[in-house]
Amino acid sequence: MNRRGGASRRGGRAPKVTGGGQPGLIKVVLLQSEIDVLDMRKLIRTLGVLVEGEIKSRTHKGIGIDDRPLPPYSAAYKRQLKKGGENSQRVDLTVTGGLVNSVKSTEPRTLKTGGSLLIQPGTGNSPEVRFEGGVARRTGKRGPPHRIVGTWLHEGTGKMRARPWLGISPEGAKRVVVALTRRIDRLFRKDRRGGQ
């Protein structure tokens, strides 16, 4: 696929990639001729790495899966942060970095005509922190597991509004399709040269 979204150099069409509607869901549609040449396991792993990178990059910027800033903190939480010396108004899901950095693609599965993988936070946990003098300080305790915190943040709780972050955004899906198409084109060029 060229940068304008046209056909690739192989004379066919670019792979169809969609995502952004549901957390962690992205779909790649390939022609049978592409499936015959490509190592689907490698392609699925590549897709996982690309999506992981998109989620991490976007979340570090405070942007949700709708490509908009994450919903603001509640007034009560803003007061709590201000009391601790933190004046930032931007929602930051990366105070320790543990949750977002733990996002990995797992369980790659391949079928004759496709495959799937799961993208989720890891099972570890991060240090509990409290803001003091504008600095996040460790309390000496450990927080809940990343998968639980990630779900709380994504779906919200009775006390905290949802901040959907774990998934591919529409703009992220566009970047992934460009990168994945380049990868497929390289594999096709390599195949035409006899694997050299």
Secondary structure per residue as TSV (DSSP state, phi and psi in degrees):
chain	resnum	aa	ss	phi	psi
A	1	M	-	360.0	135.3
A	2	N	-	-84.4	177.8
A	3	R	T	-65.6	-20.9
A	4	R	T	-88.0	0.0
A	5	G	S	92.7	12.7
A	6	G	-	-81.0	-171.1
A	7	A	-	-68.9	153.7
A	8	S	-	-81.9	175.1
A	9	R	T	-68.6	-15.3
A	10	R	T	-75.9	0.9
A	11	G	S	87.9	-7.7
A	12	G	S	-100.3	-151.7
A	13	R	-	-109.2	162.9
A	14	A	-	-72.9	155.5
A	15	P	-	-62.1	145.5
A	16	K	E	-90.2	121.8
A	17	V	E	-123.5	129.1
A	18	T	E	-130.1	156.1
A	19	G	E	178.8	178.6
A	20	G	S	100.8	-16.9
A	21	G	S	-82.2	-34.9
A	22	Q	S	-129.1	145.8
A	23	P	T	-56.6	129.2
A	24	G	T	72.1	11.1
A	25	L	-	-107.4	125.1
A	26	I	E	-143.0	140.9
A	27	K	E	-123.8	133.0
A	28	V	E	-119.0	126.1
A	29	V	E	-112.1	122.6
A	30	L	-	-118.6	154.9
A	31	L	-	-75.7	156.8
A	32	Q	H	-58.5	-38.1
A	33	S	H	-62.1	-33.6
A	34	E	H	-71.8	-41.4
A	35	I	H	-63.1	-38.4
A	36	D	H	-62.3	-32.8
A	37	V	H	-91.3	-35.4
A	38	L	S	-83.0	147.9
A	39	D	-	-85.4	100.9
A	40	M	H	-60.2	-34.8
A	41	R	H	-62.6	-44.4
A	42	K	H	-65.7	-40.0
A	43	L	H	-63.5	-42.1
A	44	I	H	-66.9	-39.9
A	45	R	H	-63.4	-42.0
A	46	T	H	-60.4	-44.8
A	47	L	H	-57.9	-43.4
A	48	G	H	-60.1	-44.4
A	49	V	H	-63.4	-41.8
A	50	L	H	-63.9	-44.0
A	51	V	H	-68.3	-41.7
A	52	E	H	-54.3	-48.0
A	53	G	H	-60.9	-41.1
A	54	E	H	-63.8	-45.1
A	55	I	H	-61.7	-46.5
A	56	K	H	-65.0	-46.9
A	57	S	H	-62.1	-47.0
A	58	R	H	-65.8	-43.6
A	59	T	H	-67.2	-37.2
A	60	H	H	-61.6	-23.8
A	61	K	T	-90.1	-2.0
A	62	G	T	77.6	27.6
A	63	I	B	-109.1	137.7
A	64	G	-	-90.2	-177.0
A	65	I	T	-71.7	-5.1
A	66	D	T	-97.9	11.1
A	67	D	S	64.4	24.1
A	68	R	S	-119.8	160.1
A	69	P	B	-55.9	144.1
A	70	L	-	-59.5	147.7
A	71	P	-	-54.0	144.3
A	72	P	-	-66.7	161.4
A	73	Y	-	-66.3	157.4
A	74	S	-	-69.8	159.5
A	75	A	H	-59.6	-39.8
A	76	A	H	-64.2	-42.3
A	77	Y	H	-69.7	-35.6
A	78	K	H	-61.8	-40.9
A	79	R	H	-63.3	-40.2
A	80	Q	H	-63.4	-43.5
A	81	L	H	-64.4	-43.6
A	82	K	H	-62.8	-39.7
A	83	K	H	-59.6	-34.5
A	84	G	T	-84.6	2.1
A	85	G	T	92.7	5.1
A	86	E	-	-96.3	118.3
A	87	N	-	-107.4	3.2
A	88	S	-	-64.9	134.5
A	89	Q	-	-94.5	-13.3
A	90	R	S	-79.3	134.2
A	91	V	-	-67.7	128.7
A	92	D	-	-124.2	108.5
A	93	L	S	-90.3	9.6
A	94	T	-	-121.7	33.1
A	95	V	S	-55.0	-49.5
A	96	T	S	-95.3	-22.1
A	97	G	S	86.2	-13.3
A	98	G	H	-63.3	-46.6
A	99	L	H	-61.6	-57.8
A	100	V	H	-64.6	-41.6
A	101	N	H	-68.3	-16.5
A	102	S	T	-83.3	-8.7
A	103	V	-	-62.2	125.7
A	104	K	E	-140.5	153.7
A	105	S	E	-92.4	132.3
A	106	T	E	-134.4	172.3
A	107	E	E	52.8	49.2
A	108	P	E	-64.9	130.0
A	109	R	E	-127.1	137.5
A	110	T	E	-121.2	143.7
A	111	L	E	-120.0	174.7
A	112	K	T	-60.9	-31.6
A	113	T	T	-116.6	17.2
A	114	G	E	164.8	-157.2
A	115	G	E	-176.7	-178.4
A	116	S	E	-153.6	164.2
A	117	L	E	-153.2	163.4
A	118	L	E	-111.7	133.8
A	119	I	E	-116.7	121.2
A	120	Q	E	-157.8	162.1
A	121	P	-	-66.4	157.3
A	122	G	-	-72.4	178.3
A	123	T	S	-91.2	-8.2
A	124	G	-	-71.9	-175.4
A	125	N	E	-140.0	165.2
A	126	S	E	-110.7	162.6
A	127	P	E	-63.0	143.1
A	128	E	E	-73.3	138.0
A	129	V	E	-126.7	157.1
A	130	R	E	-138.4	140.5
A	131	F	E	-81.6	128.1
A	132	E	E	-137.6	122.0
A	133	G	T	61.1	31.2
A	134	G	T	80.2	6.7
A	135	V	E	-121.3	137.3
A	136	A	E	-75.8	116.9
A	137	R	E	-113.2	139.3
A	138	R	E	-71.0	140.0
A	139	T	E	-91.4	-10.8
A	140	G	E	95.1	-7.9
A	141	K	E	-102.9	165.6
A	142	R	E	-103.9	145.2
A	143	G	E	-82.6	176.5
A	144	P	E	-63.9	162.9
A	145	P	E	-56.8	146.3
A	146	H	H	-54.8	-39.8
A	147	R	H	-63.3	-34.8
A	148	I	H	-72.9	-48.4
A	149	V	H	-60.0	-42.2
A	150	G	H	-59.5	-40.3
A	151	T	H	-68.2	-43.2
A	152	W	H	-57.9	-47.4
A	153	L	H	-64.6	-42.9
A	154	H	H	-69.4	-44.9
A	155	E	H	-98.0	-17.8
A	156	G	-	83.9	169.1
A	157	T	-	-133.4	-176.7
A	158	G	S	-62.6	-26.2
A	159	K	S	-105.2	-13.7
A	160	M	S	-129.6	132.7
A	161	R	-	-74.4	154.6
A	162	A	-	-66.4	141.3
A	163	R	-	-131.6	77.5
A	164	P	-	-58.0	117.2
A	165	W	-	-132.0	-26.7
A	166	L	S	-91.7	90.7
A	167	G	S	169.7	176.4
A	168	I	-	-95.0	130.2
A	169	S	-	-86.1	164.8
A	170	P	H	-57.3	-43.5
A	171	E	H	-68.3	-37.6
A	172	G	H	-63.2	-39.8
A	173	A	H	-61.2	-38.3
A	174	K	H	-63.0	-43.6
A	175	R	H	-65.8	-38.7
A	176	V	H	-65.1	-41.1
A	177	V	H	-63.8	-38.7
A	178	V	H	-63.9	-48.4
A	179	A	H	-65.5	-41.7
A	180	L	H	-68.4	-38.2
A	181	T	H	-63.6	-41.1
A	182	R	H	-60.7	-42.4
A	183	R	H	-62.3	-44.9
A	184	I	H	-63.7	-42.3
A	185	D	H	-59.7	-42.8
A	186	R	H	-61.0	-42.3
A	187	L	H	-64.3	-38.4
A	188	F	H	-67.6	-41.0
A	189	R	H	-63.1	-41.5
A	190	K	H	-63.0	-41.6
A	191	D	H	-63.7	-41.1
A	192	R	H	-64.4	-30.9
A	193	R	T	-85.1	5.2
A	194	G	T	83.0	30.2
A	195	G	-	80.0	12.9
A	196	Q	-	-82.1	360.0
